[in-house]
Amino acid sequence: MEASYYWLISITSEAVSVGLIKRGTPNSLVALGPETEWLPDNPDSFLHSVDISLSAAAEKVALEPEQEPEVSAFILPPKWIGNDGKIFPEFLKLLENLCRSLKLKPLGFISNDEAFIEALGKDDSFPPSFILVYLGLKEFSLSLVYLGEVKKRFHQVLSDDFTPQDLENALVTVRLDSALPPRILIFGHLGLSIVDDLKNYSWIGKKNVETFLHLPDVESYQPEELFNLYCKTVSSQIENNSEVVIPPSAFPEAKETIIEEKVEEPIEERVQDLTEGVEENIVDEVKSEDLGFSEIIESDSIVLSPPTPEPSSIPPASPKLNLSFPKISFPKLHLPHFSFNPWLLIPFALSPLLILLPYFLIKAEVTINFNPIEINKDFNVTLDSTTSSVTADNIPVIKKSLDLKFSESLPTTGEKETGDKAKGEITIFNKDDKIQNVPKGTILSDTSGKKYELLTSVQIPASAYNLATGTITMGQSKANAIASDIGPEFDLKKDALLSFKDSSSLLAKVNDSLSGGSRRQIRVVSQEDKNNLNKSVTDSLDSRISEKINAESSLNGLMPGTKFIDKKQLDFNREIGEEADTLQVNADLIISVFQLDPQQKDSILKTLFANDQAFLLSIASPSDFTFSFVPTKNSSEKSVGKLTVTGKTLPKIDVDDLRQRLTGQDFTTALKIIDSQSRVYNREIKIIPNMFSFLKRLPPSKDKITIIEKF
């Protein structure tokens, strides 16, 4: 190959990927190896993963081992690089071992967020502002960039799948006084829907949560897009350092030659020795203090040797000569006499100390950001309103009684046929010669078999015989009758005849008519209607109780799951079978709910975590913890179940000892001391007043050093 090539190695805390880059205008990605996971606690896995990705990239373009480039550039996670621009020792050791094992000459390194800043800054006429999110398998990190400068960084280990809520919580933590830039750039392990979830998330309009002024743009970077962006940054860095000459790849036709010249360090990158301990014939041509991104120049063998100094001769010692001169006497001069005050010398003697005076006047604020310790633990306990003592399995609570009154209604679904019975006056005739008493309810029938009954009891006189005329006069009495069922079919016209079922000597005739029979369908209350309304009342209790709790500002710390109904009175406005279009219930309840006493929250935490060393060795604030309770058995006075405690604690540090250790230290040493503390992910030293920041050293007294701890 005629053109020069180099490896571009992108590293995250979980995986590495290697690309083969062709030197040109601009640089271009030739082949990209797969992203390969490595174990942070296993240095060998790091080397193995780089080798796998590098070999795969080489195979894509059929490179033989002897043709592979010997130079490489590194893209690193921001947390690998300290504020002084140097790689932390534990990560530097990994890179040294990599260069030594794979025989690579490092061009330089840059953090991934700084690479984004430089690449995007070349596309825009204005320094870029954005939020860069790296999403790993078990973690995510973000960099908050304003006007081309990283303002804050955040890193968090994930206990579950990443969600937009995780990002929102992180942004609330790192945001500055000004509005967040409405541009989110995301790369890494992107799930099928994570980009859409971020785009569709309700970023604005939330109460007490302010992030963006308007919906942000969300841009995702796939591996090839990411490496093309990195290529642009590395290409720019190489062009800015054109004095260093590094040969093309060690292909068969090329000779291995490197010219050493002094290189000005780029502003954006820090240079550090990654080649310590590598074989002499590999790295003796690149100085560790000159490791910036360096230009690759196509050239044949060029060797610059330091000029050989010409041998110098030492002149022979000259003989000693004894010379004597005649004594010459000068006339004595009489000078005027001046009186001298030695106190005048004090200001001149003290003037050097004035230079050191600011050092004794300054103060320092040291802000340390800790990754909090996540707490999520379950306890089997009894919430007891009859005790005030906290034990590991018995938590005192306050019993609160809530009066809850409300009404609910449902449309009825029952149906019923109803109507009126035909009725009217009839005359009953008695053919017997004796009086007959007919009781109320006696059944009569018409000629078609429809039945009627007497509404009152009646006495019918006996029949009278007139032998002279040969006639019989039947006894008769009037009475009222009613149809046995509803419906117009029971209506009878005048003079219609009726017969008695149990007596042939009696008969009846309709006087005017039997009328008024009718039939219709109506809606009535059914048993199912009553059951459904009862269930609706029960199902709405939780939401109604929550609304009641939210309306009572004094009920902070309430455990909704512990509700117990002391009184439940439901009054329905209609009975089953009663005609109605709507069934309504009026509920009158007294509900008891348990409340944790906020004054005992600290005591509860200390008791529950009495045997948890990680908790005891951390700083816990009760306000950072929430309790939730799922009962298995409730009563009016006690509730048995599972109490879940969630929250965050800070690693406990000896602030006084740390202040003492930082006293008088320069910034580099001070940052190393701070980084030795547990779970530190970011730190900042501020000199007060700011005009003396150039001293780059902390005050000589620990009383002038303030430690600020933050999550």
C-alpha positions as CSV (number, residue, x, y, z in Angstrom):
1,M,0.0,0.0,0.0
2,E,1.3,3.4,-0.9
3,A,-0.6,5.6,1.6
4,S,0.1,5.7,5.3
5,Y,-2.2,3.9,7.7
6,Y,-2.7,3.8,11.5
7,W,-4.9,2.1,14.0
8,L,-7.7,4.1,15.8
9,I,-8.5,2.4,19.1
10,S,-11.8,3.5,20.8
11,I,-12.0,2.4,24.5
12,T,-15.0,2.5,26.9
13,S,-15.1,1.1,30.4
14,E,-16.8,-2.1,29.0
15,A,-15.7,-2.6,25.5
16,V,-13.1,-1.7,22.8
17,S,-13.3,-1.4,19.0
18,V,-10.5,-0.9,16.5
19,G,-10.6,0.8,13.1
20,L,-8.0,0.9,10.3
21,I,-7.6,4.6,9.2
22,K,-6.1,5.7,5.9
23,R,-4.1,8.9,6.0
24,G,-5.4,11.4,3.5
25,T,-7.3,14.7,3.2
26,P,-9.3,13.9,5.2
27,N,-8.5,10.7,7.0
28,S,-10.9,7.9,6.2
29,L,-12.1,4.7,7.8
30,V,-11.0,1.6,5.8
31,A,-12.1,-1.2,8.1
32,L,-13.8,-1.5,11.4
33,G,-13.4,-4.4,13.9
34,P,-16.3,-5.5,16.1
35,E,-16.9,-4.0,19.5
36,T,-15.5,-6.5,22.0
37,E,-16.3,-6.5,25.7
38,W,-13.5,-6.6,28.3
39,L,-13.5,-7.1,32.1
40,P,-12.2,-4.0,34.0
41,D,-10.8,-6.3,36.8
42,N,-8.9,-8.5,34.2
43,P,-6.1,-6.7,32.4
44,D,-5.5,-9.7,30.2
45,S,-9.1,-9.4,28.8
46,F,-8.4,-5.8,27.7
47,L,-5.4,-6.9,25.6
48,H,-7.3,-9.9,24.3
49,S,-10.3,-7.8,23.3
50,V,-8.2,-5.2,21.4
51,D,-6.3,-8.0,19.6
52,I,-9.7,-9.6,18.5
53,S,-11.1,-6.3,17.1
54,L,-7.8,-5.3,15.5
55,S,-7.3,-8.7,13.8
56,A,-10.9,-8.6,12.5
57,A,-10.3,-5.2,11.0
58,A,-7.1,-6.4,9.4
59,E,-8.9,-9.5,7.9
60,K,-11.5,-7.3,6.2
61,V,-8.8,-5.8,4.0
62,A,-6.6,-9.0,3.8
63,L,-3.7,-7.4,5.7
64,E,-0.8,-9.8,6.5
65,P,0.6,-9.3,10.0
66,E,3.8,-7.8,8.6
67,Q,1.8,-5.2,6.7
68,E,-0.2,-4.0,9.7
69,P,0.5,-0.4,10.9
70,E,2.6,0.1,14.0
71,V,1.2,3.4,15.1
72,S,-2.1,4.0,16.9
73,A,-4.3,6.7,18.3
74,F,-6.5,6.3,21.4
75,I,-10.1,7.5,22.2
76,L,-10.5,7.2,25.9
77,P,-13.4,7.5,28.4
78,P,-13.3,10.9,30.2
79,K,-13.0,9.2,33.6
80,W,-9.6,7.7,32.6
81,I,-8.1,11.2,32.4
82,G,-7.4,13.5,35.3
83,N,-7.9,17.3,35.5
84,D,-4.2,17.6,34.8
85,G,-4.7,16.0,31.4
86,K,-2.8,12.8,32.4
87,I,-4.1,9.3,32.3
88,F,-4.7,7.8,35.8
89,P,-1.9,5.3,36.7
90,E,-4.1,2.2,36.7
91,F,-5.4,2.9,33.1
92,L,-2.0,4.0,31.9
93,K,-0.6,0.6,32.9
94,L,-3.2,-1.0,30.7
95,L,-2.2,1.1,27.7
96,E,1.5,0.5,28.4
97,N,1.0,-3.2,28.4
98,L,-1.1,-3.0,25.2
99,C,1.6,-1.0,23.3
100,R,4.3,-3.4,24.6
101,S,2.4,-6.6,23.7
102,L,1.2,-5.5,20.3
103,K,4.3,-3.5,19.5
104,L,2.4,-0.3,18.8
105,K,3.7,3.3,18.8
106,P,1.1,5.7,20.3
107,L,0.3,8.9,18.4
108,G,-1.6,10.3,21.3
109,F,-5.0,10.2,23.1
110,I,-8.1,12.3,23.6
111,S,-11.3,11.8,25.6
112,N,-14.4,10.9,23.6
113,D,-16.3,14.0,24.6
114,E,-13.4,16.3,23.6
115,A,-13.3,14.4,20.3
116,F,-17.0,15.3,19.7
117,I,-16.4,18.9,20.6
118,E,-13.6,19.3,18.1
119,A,-15.3,17.4,15.3
120,L,-18.6,19.2,15.7
121,G,-16.9,22.6,16.2
122,K,-15.4,22.2,12.7
123,D,-18.9,21.8,11.2
124,D,-20.4,24.8,13.0
125,S,-19.3,28.4,12.9
126,F,-20.1,28.6,16.6
127,P,-18.7,26.5,19.5
128,P,-21.0,23.6,19.9
129,S,-23.3,23.0,23.0
130,F,-24.8,19.6,23.6
131,I,-25.3,16.7,26.0
132,L,-23.2,13.6,25.1
133,V,-24.6,10.3,26.5
134,Y,-22.6,7.1,26.4
135,L,-24.9,4.1,27.1
136,G,-23.1,0.9,28.3
137,L,-24.5,-2.5,29.2
138,K,-24.4,-1.8,33.0
139,E,-23.7,1.9,33.2
140,F,-24.2,5.2,31.5
141,S,-22.3,8.5,31.5
142,L,-22.9,12.0,30.2
143,S,-20.9,15.1,29.5
144,L,-22.6,18.5,29.6
145,V,-21.0,20.8,27.0
146,Y,-21.5,24.5,26.7
147,L,-19.9,26.6,23.9
148,G,-17.2,24.0,23.2
149,E,-16.3,23.4,26.8
150,V,-17.1,20.4,29.1
151,K,-18.8,21.9,32.1
152,K,-19.8,18.8,34.0
153,R,-19.6,15.0,33.8
154,F,-21.8,12.4,35.3
155,H,-21.4,8.6,35.6
156,Q,-23.9,6.1,37.0
157,V,-24.0,2.3,37.4
158,L,-27.4,0.9,36.2
159,S,-29.3,-1.6,38.3
160,D,-31.9,-2.1,35.5
161,D,-32.4,-1.2,31.9
162,F,-31.7,2.4,30.9
163,T,-34.8,4.7,30.6
164,P,-35.3,8.4,29.8
165,Q,-36.1,8.9,33.5
166,D,-32.5,7.9,34.3
167,L,-31.2,10.6,32.0
168,E,-33.6,13.2,33.3
169,N,-32.5,12.5,36.9
170,A,-28.9,12.9,35.9
171,L,-29.6,16.2,34.1
172,V,-31.3,17.5,37.2
173,T,-28.2,16.6,39.1
174,V,-25.6,18.2,36.8
175,R,-27.5,21.2,35.3
176,L,-26.2,24.7,35.7
177,D,-28.0,27.9,36.3
178,S,-28.6,28.4,32.6
179,A,-30.9,26.3,30.5
180,L,-29.6,22.9,29.2
181,P,-28.6,22.8,25.5
182,P,-31.5,21.2,23.6
183,R,-29.4,18.7,21.8
184,I,-28.7,15.1,23.0
185,L,-26.0,13.0,21.3
186,I,-26.1,9.3,22.2
187,F,-23.8,6.4,21.4
188,G,-22.9,3.0,22.7
189,H,-25.3,0.0,23.3
190,L,-28.5,1.5,21.8
191,G,-31.5,-0.7,22.2
192,L,-34.3,-1.1,19.6
193,S,-36.4,1.7,21.1
194,I,-34.2,3.8,23.3
195,V,-33.7,6.6,20.7
196,D,-37.5,6.8,20.1
197,D,-38.1,6.7,23.8
198,L,-35.8,9.7,24.3
199,K,-37.5,11.6,21.4
200,N,-41.0,10.9,22.7
201,Y,-40.3,11.5,26.4
202,S,-42.1,14.4,28.1
203,W,-39.1,16.6,28.8
204,I,-41.0,19.8,29.5
205,G,-44.1,20.9,31.4
206,K,-43.3,18.9,34.6
207,K,-44.0,20.3,38.0
208,N,-40.8,20.9,40.0
209,V,-38.6,19.4,37.2
210,E,-36.9,21.8,34.9
211,T,-34.5,20.6,32.3
212,F,-35.1,21.9,28.8
213,L,-37.0,25.0,27.7
214,H,-38.3,23.1,24.6
215,L,-38.0,19.5,23.3
216,P,-34.4,18.6,22.6
217,D,-33.1,17.0,19.3
218,V,-31.9,13.5,19.8
219,E,-29.1,12.2,17.6
220,S,-27.7,8.7,17.7
221,Y,-24.3,7.6,16.4
222,Q,-23.7,4.1,15.1
223,P,-20.2,2.6,15.2
224,E,-19.1,3.7,11.7
225,E,-20.5,7.2,12.2
226,L,-18.7,7.4,15.5
227,F,-15.3,6.4,14.0
228,N,-15.7,8.8,11.1
229,L,-16.3,11.6,13.7
230,Y,-13.2,10.4,15.6
231,C,-11.2,10.4,12.3
232,K,-12.1,14.0,11.7
233,T,-10.7,14.9,15.2
234,V,-7.5,12.9,14.9
235,S,-6.9,14.2,11.4
236,S,-7.2,17.8,12.7
237,Q,-4.8,17.0,15.6
238,I,-2.2,15.5,13.2
239,E,-2.4,18.5,10.9
240,N,-1.7,20.8,13.9
241,N,1.4,18.8,14.8
242,S,3.1,18.6,11.4
243,E,6.7,18.8,12.8
244,V,6.7,15.2,14.0
245,V,7.5,12.6,11.3
246,I,6.2,9.0,11.8
247,P,6.7,6.5,8.9
248,P,4.0,4.8,7.0
249,S,2.9,1.3,8.1
250,A,5.5,-1.3,8.2
251,F,4.7,-2.9,4.9
252,P,7.4,-5.0,3.2
253,E,8.4,-2.2,0.8
254,A,8.7,0.4,3.6
255,K,11.6,0.9,6.0
256,E,11.0,1.5,9.7
257,T,12.3,5.1,10.4
258,I,11.1,7.8,12.7
259,I,12.4,11.3,12.9
260,E,12.3,12.9,16.4
261,E,11.6,16.6,16.7
262,K,10.2,18.6,19.5
263,V,6.4,18.8,19.2
264,E,4.2,21.6,20.6
265,E,1.5,19.9,22.7
266,P,-2.1,20.5,21.3
267,I,-4.4,22.6,23.5
268,E,-7.1,20.0,23.6
269,E,-5.0,17.0,24.4
270,R,-2.6,16.1,27.2
271,V,0.4,14.1,26.3
272,Q,1.7,11.2,28.4
273,D,4.2,8.5,28.2
274,L,2.4,5.3,27.1
275,T,5.5,3.5,25.9
276,E,7.4,3.1,29.1
277,G,8.9,-0.4,29.2
278,V,8.4,-1.1,25.5
279,E,11.3,-2.7,23.7
280,E,13.9,-0.2,22.9
281,N,13.9,-0.8,19.1
282,I,10.2,0.0,19.0
283,V,9.8,3.1,21.1
284,D,13.1,4.8,21.4
285,E,12.2,7.0,18.5
286,V,9.1,8.7,20.2
287,K,9.6,10.7,23.4
288,S,6.9,10.2,26.0
289,E,6.7,13.9,26.7
290,D,5.9,14.5,23.0
291,L,3.0,12.1,22.7
292,G,0.4,14.3,21.0
293,F,-1.4,13.4,17.8
294,S,1.4,13.5,15.3
295,E,1.4,13.8,11.5
296,I,2.2,10.6,9.6
297,I,4.5,11.5,6.7
298,E,5.0,9.2,3.7
299,S,8.8,8.9,3.4
300,D,11.6,6.5,2.9
301,S,14.2,5.9,5.5
302,I,15.3,9.1,7.1
303,V,17.6,9.1,10.0
304,L,18.7,12.1,11.9
305,S,21.7,11.5,14.1
306,P,22.7,14.0,16.7
307,P,25.8,16.0,15.6
308,T,29.0,14.5,16.8
309,P,31.0,17.1,18.8
310,E,34.5,17.6,17.6
311,P,37.1,16.6,20.2
312,S,38.4,19.4,22.2
313,S,42.0,19.8,23.4
314,I,43.0,20.9,26.8
315,P,45.9,23.5,26.7
316,P,48.9,22.7,28.9
317,A,49.2,24.4,32.2
318,S,51.1,27.7,32.1
319,P,54.1,28.2,34.5
320,K,53.5,30.4,37.5
321,L,55.1,33.9,37.3
322,N,56.0,35.9,40.4
323,L,55.5,39.6,39.5
324,S,56.0,42.6,41.8
325,F,54.8,46.1,41.2
326,P,56.2,49.3,42.9
327,K,54.0,50.6,45.7
328,I,52.0,53.7,44.9
329,S,50.5,55.9,47.6
330,F,47.4,58.0,46.8
331,P,46.5,61.2,48.7
332,K,43.9,60.6,51.4
333,L,40.5,62.0,50.6
334,H,38.3,63.6,53.3
335,L,34.7,62.6,52.6
336,P,31.7,64.2,54.4
337,H,30.4,62.2,57.3
338,F,26.8,60.7,57.1
339,S,24.8,59.2,59.9
340,F,23.2,55.8,59.1
341,N,20.0,54.4,60.5
342,P,19.9,50.6,60.3
343,W,16.1,50.4,60.6
344,L,15.9,51.7,57.0
345,L,17.0,48.3,55.8
346,I,14.0,46.5,57.3
347,P,11.6,47.2,54.3
348,F,14.3,46.0,51.9
349,A,14.9,42.9,53.9
350,L,11.2,42.1,54.1
351,S,10.4,42.8,50.4
352,P,10.9,39.2,49.2
353,L,8.3,38.1,51.7
354,L,5.7,40.3,50.1
355,I,5.7,38.0,47.1
356,L,4.6,35.1,49.3
357,L,2.0,37.1,51.1
358,P,-0.9,36.1,48.8
359,Y,-0.1,32.5,49.5
360,F,-1.0,33.1,53.2
361,L,-4.2,35.0,52.4
362,I,-5.9,32.7,50.0
363,K,-8.7,30.2,50.8
364,A,-9.7,27.1,48.8
365,E,-13.0,25.4,48.1
366,V,-12.6,21.7,47.2
367,T,-15.8,20.3,45.6
368,I,-15.9,16.5,45.5
369,N,-18.6,14.6,43.5
370,F,-19.3,11.1,44.8
371,N,-21.1,8.3,43.2
372,P,-23.8,7.6,45.8
373,I,-24.3,4.2,47.3
374,E,-27.7,2.9,46.1
375,I,-29.8,1.4,48.9
376,N,-32.8,-0.9,48.1
377,K,-33.6,-3.4,50.8
378,D,-36.7,-5.3,52.1
379,F,-37.6,-6.0,55.7
380,N,-40.3,-8.1,57.2
381,V,-41.8,-5.9,59.9
382,T,-45.0,-5.1,61.9
383,L,-46.3,-1.6,61.8
384,D,-47.7,-1.1,65.3
385,S,-49.7,1.9,66.4
386,T,-49.7,0.8,70.1
387,T,-46.0,1.2,70.7
388,S,-43.3,3.9,70.5
389,S,-40.2,1.8,70.6
390,V,-38.3,0.9,67.4
391,T,-37.0,-2.7,67.0
392,A,-35.7,-4.7,64.0
393,D,-39.1,-6.2,63.5
394,N,-41.5,-3.7,65.1
395,I,-41.9,-0.2,63.7
396,P,-44.0,2.4,65.6
397,V,-46.6,4.2,63.6
398,I,-49.3,6.8,64.1
399,K,-52.9,5.8,63.4
400,K,-54.7,8.4,61.3
401,S,-58.5,8.2,60.9
402,L,-60.0,9.6,57.7
403,D,-63.7,10.4,57.2
404,L,-64.6,9.6,53.6
405,K,-68.1,10.4,52.2
406,F,-69.0,10.1,48.6
407,S,-71.7,9.0,46.2
408,E,-71.6,6.8,43.1
409,S,-74.3,5.7,40.6
410,L,-74.8,3.3,37.8
411,P,-77.6,2.9,35.2
412,T,-79.9,-0.1,36.0
413,T,-79.9,-3.1,33.7
414,G,-82.8,-5.2,35.1
415,E,-86.0,-5.5,33.0
416,K,-89.6,-6.2,34.1
417,E,-93.0,-6.5,32.5
418,T,-95.7,-4.5,34.2
419,G,-99.2,-3.1,33.6
420,D,-102.7,-2.8,34.9
421,K,-105.4,-5.4,35.3
422,A,-108.9,-4.9,33.8
423,K,-111.6,-4.3,36.4
424,G,-115.3,-3.3,36.7
425,E,-118.8,-4.1,38.1
426,I,-120.6,-7.3,37.6
427,T,-124.1,-8.7,38.7
428,I,-124.1,-12.2,40.2
429,F,-127.3,-14.3,39.8
430,N,-128.3,-17.1,42.2
431,K,-130.5,-19.9,40.7
432,D,-130.9,-21.8,44.0
433,D,-133.8,-21.2,46.4
434,K,-131.4,-20.5,49.2
435,I,-129.1,-17.7,50.0
436,Q,-125.4,-18.1,48.9
437,N,-122.4,-16.3,50.4
438,V,-119.6,-15.8,47.8
439,P,-116.2,-14.9,49.5
440,K,-113.7,-12.4,48.2
441,G,-111.2,-13.9,45.7
442,T,-113.7,-16.3,44.2
443,I,-112.6,-17.2,40.7
444,L,-114.8,-16.5,37.6
445,S,-114.1,-17.4,34.0
446,D,-115.3,-16.0,30.7
447,T,-116.2,-18.1,27.7
448,S,-112.5,-18.1,26.5
449,G,-111.1,-19.3,29.9
450,K,-109.7,-16.0,31.1
451,K,-110.0,-15.8,34.9
452,Y,-111.2,-13.0,37.2
453,E,-111.7,-12.7,40.9
454,L,-114.1,-11.0,43.2
455,L,-112.7,-8.0,45.0
456,T,-115.2,-8.2,47.9
457,S,-117.3,-10.8,49.6
458,V,-121.0,-10.7,48.6
459,Q,-124.3,-12.4,49.6
460,I,-126.7,-13.5,46.9
461,P,-130.4,-13.7,47.8
462,A,-132.3,-16.9,47.0
463,S,-134.4,-17.4,43.9
464,A,-138.2,-16.7,44.1
465,Y,-140.8,-18.9,42.4
466,N,-144.2,-17.6,41.2
467,L,-146.4,-20.6,40.6
468,A,-149.3,-18.4,39.5
469,T,-147.3,-17.0,36.6
470,G,-144.9,-19.9,36.3
471,T,-141.8,-17.7,36.6
472,I,-138.7,-17.9,38.6
473,T,-136.9,-14.7,39.8
474,M,-133.2,-15.3,40.5
475,G,-131.6,-13.6,43.4
476,Q,-128.9,-11.1,42.4
477,S,-126.3,-8.8,43.9
478,K,-123.8,-6.4,42.4
479,A,-120.0,-6.8,43.0
480,N,-116.6,-5.7,41.7
481,A,-114.3,-8.1,39.8
482,I,-110.7,-7.8,38.6
483,A,-108.7,-9.8,36.0
484,S,-106.2,-12.3,37.3
485,D,-103.4,-10.8,35.2
486,I,-102.3,-7.7,33.4
487,G,-103.0,-7.0,29.8
488,P,-105.6,-5.5,27.5
489,E,-106.7,-8.9,26.5
490,F,-108.6,-9.2,29.8
491,D,-111.0,-6.3,28.9
492,L,-114.7,-7.4,28.6
493,K,-117.6,-5.7,27.0
494,K,-121.0,-5.1,28.6
495,D,-123.3,-8.1,29.2
496,A,-120.4,-10.5,28.8
497,L,-121.2,-13.7,30.9
498,L,-118.9,-15.1,33.6
499,S,-119.3,-18.5,35.2
500,F,-118.1,-19.7,38.6
501,K,-115.6,-22.5,38.7
502,D,-117.0,-24.3,41.8
503,S,-120.8,-23.6,41.5
504,S,-123.2,-24.2,38.6
505,S,-126.1,-22.3,40.4
506,L,-124.2,-19.0,40.2
507,L,-123.5,-17.0,37.1
508,A,-122.5,-13.3,36.5
509,K,-122.9,-10.7,33.8
510,V,-120.7,-7.6,33.2
511,N,-122.8,-4.5,33.8
512,D,-121.0,-1.8,31.8
513,S,-117.5,-3.3,31.1
514,L,-114.3,-4.7,32.5
515,S,-111.6,-2.3,31.3
516,G,-108.2,-0.7,32.0
517,G,-106.1,-3.7,31.2
518,S,-102.5,-2.8,30.0
519,R,-98.9,-4.2,29.6
520,R,-95.4,-2.6,29.2
521,Q,-91.6,-3.2,29.8
522,I,-89.8,-1.2,32.4
523,R,-86.2,-0.9,33.8
524,V,-85.7,-2.1,37.4
525,V,-82.9,-2.6,39.9
526,S,-81.4,-6.1,39.6
527,Q,-79.1,-7.9,42.0
528,E,-76.3,-7.6,39.5
529,D,-76.7,-3.8,39.5
530,K,-76.3,-3.7,43.3
531,N,-73.2,-6.0,43.1
532,N,-71.6,-3.9,40.4
533,L,-72.1,-0.6,42.3
534,N,-70.7,-2.2,45.5
535,K,-67.6,-3.3,43.6
536,S,-67.2,0.1,42.0
537,V,-67.2,1.7,45.4
538,T,-64.5,-0.8,46.7
539,D,-62.3,-0.4,43.6
540,S,-62.3,3.4,43.9
541,L,-61.3,3.5,47.5
542,D,-57.5,3.5,46.8
543,S,-57.7,6.5,44.5
544,R,-60.2,8.3,46.8
545,I,-57.9,7.7,49.8
546,S,-54.9,9.0,47.8
547,E,-56.8,12.1,46.9
548,K,-57.7,12.5,50.5
549,I,-54.1,12.1,51.6
550,N,-52.9,14.6,49.0
551,A,-55.4,17.1,50.3
552,E,-54.1,16.8,53.8
553,S,-50.6,18.4,54.1
554,S,-50.2,17.0,57.6
555,L,-50.2,13.4,56.4
556,N,-46.6,13.2,55.1
557,G,-45.2,9.7,55.5
558,L,-48.5,7.9,55.2
559,M,-48.5,4.3,54.2
560,P,-51.5,3.9,51.9
561,G,-51.2,0.1,51.8
562,T,-52.1,-0.1,55.5
563,K,-55.6,1.3,55.1
564,F,-58.3,-0.5,57.2
565,I,-62.0,0.3,57.0
566,D,-63.3,0.8,60.6
567,K,-66.8,1.7,59.4
568,K,-68.5,1.2,56.1
569,Q,-72.1,2.3,55.5
570,L,-73.6,2.0,52.1
571,D,-77.1,3.3,51.5
572,F,-78.8,2.4,48.2
573,N,-81.7,4.6,47.0
574,R,-83.6,1.8,45.4
575,E,-84.4,-1.8,46.3
576,I,-84.0,-4.8,44.0
577,G,-86.9,-5.1,41.6
578,E,-88.0,-1.5,42.1
579,E,-88.5,0.5,38.9
580,A,-85.6,2.9,38.3
581,D,-83.3,4.1,35.5
582,T,-80.4,4.7,37.9
583,L,-79.1,3.1,41.1
584,Q,-77.2,5.4,43.5
585,V,-75.3,4.6,46.6
586,N,-74.2,7.0,49.3
587,A,-71.0,5.9,51.1
588,D,-70.0,6.9,54.6
589,L,-66.7,5.4,55.7
590,I,-64.1,5.8,58.5
591,I,-60.7,4.6,57.3
592,S,-57.6,4.2,59.5
593,V,-54.2,4.5,57.8
594,F,-50.8,4.3,59.4
595,Q,-48.3,7.1,59.3
596,L,-44.5,6.9,60.0
597,D,-43.4,9.6,62.4
598,P,-40.9,11.8,60.5
599,Q,-39.1,12.4,63.8
600,Q,-38.3,8.6,64.1
601,K,-37.2,8.1,60.5
602,D,-33.5,8.4,61.5
603,S,-33.9,6.0,64.4
604,I,-35.8,3.5,62.1
605,L,-32.9,3.6,59.5
606,K,-30.2,3.0,62.1
607,T,-32.1,0.1,63.7
608,L,-32.9,-1.6,60.4
609,F,-29.3,-1.2,59.1
610,A,-27.6,-1.9,62.4
611,N,-25.7,-4.9,60.9
612,D,-25.0,-3.4,57.5
613,Q,-21.4,-2.3,57.5
614,A,-21.7,-0.5,54.1
615,F,-24.5,1.6,55.5
616,L,-22.7,2.3,58.8
617,L,-19.6,3.5,57.0
618,S,-21.5,6.0,54.9
619,I,-23.3,9.3,55.4
620,A,-27.1,8.8,55.3
621,S,-29.7,11.6,55.4
622,P,-33.2,10.5,56.3
623,S,-34.6,13.0,53.7
624,D,-32.9,10.9,51.0
625,F,-34.8,7.8,51.9
626,T,-38.4,6.6,51.1
627,F,-40.4,3.8,52.6
628,S,-43.0,1.7,50.9
629,F,-45.1,-1.0,52.6
630,V,-46.9,-4.0,51.2
631,P,-49.2,-5.6,53.8
632,T,-50.0,-9.3,54.2
633,K,-52.4,-8.8,57.1
634,N,-54.1,-5.6,58.2
635,S,-56.0,-4.7,61.4
636,S,-57.2,-1.5,63.0
637,E,-54.1,-1.3,65.2
638,K,-51.3,-3.3,63.4
639,S,-50.2,-4.2,59.9
640,V,-47.8,-7.1,59.1
641,G,-45.9,-7.1,55.8
642,K,-42.8,-6.1,53.8
643,L,-41.2,-2.7,54.2
644,T,-39.0,-1.6,51.3
645,V,-36.4,1.1,52.0
646,T,-34.8,2.9,49.1
647,G,-32.4,5.8,49.0
648,K,-28.8,6.9,48.6
649,T,-25.9,7.4,50.9
650,L,-22.5,9.2,50.5
651,P,-19.2,7.5,51.3
652,K,-18.0,8.7,54.7
653,I,-14.7,10.5,54.6
654,D,-12.7,12.0,57.4
655,V,-13.0,15.6,56.3
656,D,-10.6,17.0,58.9
657,D,-7.9,14.4,57.9
658,L,-8.4,15.2,54.2
659,R,-8.1,18.9,54.8
660,Q,-4.8,18.3,56.7
661,R,-3.5,16.1,53.9
662,L,-4.3,18.8,51.3
663,T,-2.7,21.6,53.2
664,G,0.0,23.3,51.1
665,Q,-0.2,20.8,48.3
666,D,0.0,21.7,44.6
667,F,-3.0,21.0,42.5
668,T,-1.6,17.8,40.9
669,T,-0.8,16.2,44.3
670,A,-4.1,17.4,45.8
671,L,-6.1,15.8,43.0
672,K,-4.3,12.5,43.5
673,I,-5.1,12.6,47.2
674,I,-8.8,13.4,46.5
675,D,-9.0,10.5,43.9
676,S,-7.8,8.1,46.5
677,Q,-11.1,8.5,48.4
678,S,-13.8,6.0,47.7
679,R,-16.4,6.5,44.9
680,V,-15.0,9.9,43.7
681,Y,-16.0,10.6,40.0
682,N,-15.3,14.3,39.7
683,R,-13.6,17.1,41.7
684,E,-12.8,20.7,41.4
685,I,-10.5,23.1,43.3
686,K,-11.3,26.8,43.5
687,I,-9.0,29.4,44.9
688,I,-10.5,32.4,46.6
689,P,-10.1,35.1,45.5
690,N,-9.9,33.9,41.9
691,M,-7.1,36.4,41.1
692,F,-4.6,34.2,42.9
693,S,-5.6,31.0,41.0
694,F,-2.3,31.2,39.2
695,L,-0.6,29.9,42.4
696,K,-1.9,26.4,41.7
697,R,-1.4,25.5,45.3
698,L,-3.7,25.1,48.3
699,P,-3.4,27.3,51.5
700,P,-0.9,26.4,54.1
701,S,-3.6,26.1,56.8
702,K,-6.3,23.5,56.8
703,D,-8.7,26.0,58.4
704,K,-8.7,27.8,55.1
705,I,-9.7,24.8,53.1
706,T,-13.5,24.0,52.7
707,I,-14.6,20.5,51.6
708,I,-17.9,20.4,49.7
709,E,-19.4,17.0,49.2
710,K,-21.9,16.3,46.5
711,F,-23.8,13.4,45.0
